[in-house]
Amino acid sequence: MKQFNMLDEGFICEHCGENVPKLNYTARDHCPFCLYSKHVDINPGDRENSCKGLMRPIGIEKFKHTYKIVYECDKCHMRHKNIVANDDNMDLIIQLSVQEKKD
């Protein structure tokens, strides 16, 4: 079972360069501007993954009453999913969902 370490931090996105603020209701795990994440965790919030590759958003999946962004690491190609945040760029989320249907 995965252990969750609540770690809500702001950061500078390594993909788009935006200053990403803390989320303030759960742990921030991706950039709300470009939706990229970083492969830093083995278990949520532990920061113990040595890969440190950028996680590229590649799709969207329905999850309970919300959605998850599907990622693939540009370095090790591992796939991971993160729940959509309230402040995420909905235009990009829509583009991902439309793109996924075309593929």
Summary of the structure (lengths in Angstrom):
residues: 103
radius of gyration: 13.1
end to end distance: 32.8
largest distance: 36.6
contacts: 271
relative contact order: 0.19
helix: 13%
strand: 28%
